[in-house]
Amino acid sequence: MTGTSNSTVVGVFDDYATAERVAQNLTNAGIPRQSIEVKSNFMTETAGRSQTPDTAQEGGISGFFHRLFGTGEDEATSHYSEAIRRGSAVVCVTAPPDRIDQAAQIMNEAGAIDIDRRVAAYRETGYEKHDPNAAAYSHEEAIREREQFRAKESDASIPVVQEDLQVGKRVVRRGGVRVYSRVVEQPVEQDISLREEHVRVERRPVDRPLEAGEASRLREQSIEVPEMAEEPVVQKRSRVREEVVVGKEQSQRTEHVKDKVRHTEVQVEQLDDDDYRRDYERHYSNSGVSYENLQPAYAYGYRTASDPRYKGRKWSDVEETLRTDYLKNQPNSSWDRAKGAVRYGWEKATGKR
């Protein structure tokens, strides 16, 4: 919900004690206490054994959400009201937008409930919509239902996924040869010897008597003597001078394929809260720092010891890196105050404790 200058973030928790610890953590982070509201039907350490006068009746809680979200009864108001009716506690923070992300982070680190998942669990028991006239859960009913939810959530699974590299083959066109022919004309020359005939007419003077056998020549007659000549005759004959044979040959080569495959690694964090509390009592109980403020430091040390980046390394080798990373994610914390708890969690995970 966003106003002219402030925004509001809402977190739901299983019990009032956790909600109060979150409110204290928010205050320690610099958010004014008057900007933080905690609402619950119960005000005791677990789900509650007693109800507070101002919120014992559903009208008080309903009025609170109407002031927060408006006068209309929308789905969000209905779900948050149902969570409180069943024994949960709600923490509301109204602050400038630049502090809202910090507030949400603190709530998530403290185990804020995913309201949508919780409502889905409600629906498995027949819940459809919040009934303002329905009686609030008793302490025993709230505890019993909470244990059922935790049992279901403890069966959640995280898949471990790994990619395999599969290298196959496919045929692709890389090039080729195109062969074609064309007709090219070029001039040629050749000498040839030719013969020609020419008729030669020669007149020779003769003066003799006509002989007896030549009497028949006294008549009209003609003689034709043809003149013959040779001329070139050109013929073309095609001959195959060369053949271009096109074929294919195959060769084999080995190519080294390099790539990256991914897989998921599931990090299991052991939540030995009692052990952390004992260490707190030994070293910090008189320091003025609450266990709730140091619990994230214990968890951070345990978690980072299992991180592949730090696995097998000594505390002295990674202390400065962890200090920078921790203060980056916990900007309002003091390393001098958190260092011992982080180291305890680290050594707990590495078997030094």
Secondary structure, 3 states (H helix, E strand, C coil): CECCCCEEEEEEECCHHHHHHHHHHHHHCCCCHHHEEEEECCCCCCCCCCCCCCCCCHHHHHHHHHHHHCCCCCHHHHHHHHHHHCCCEEEEEEECHHHHHHHHHHHHHCCCCCHHHHHHHHHCCCCCCCCCCCCCCCHHHHHHHHHHHHHHHHCCCCCCCECCCCCCCCCCCCCCCCCCCCCCCCCCCCCCCCCECCCCCCCCCCCCCCCHHHHHHCCCCCCCCCCCECCCCCCCCCCCCCCCCCCCCCCCCCCCCCCCCCECCCCCCCCCHHHHHHHHHHHCCCCCCCHHHHHHHHHHHHHHHCCCCCCCCCHHHHHHHHHHHHHHHCCCCCHHHHHHHHHHHHHHHCCCC
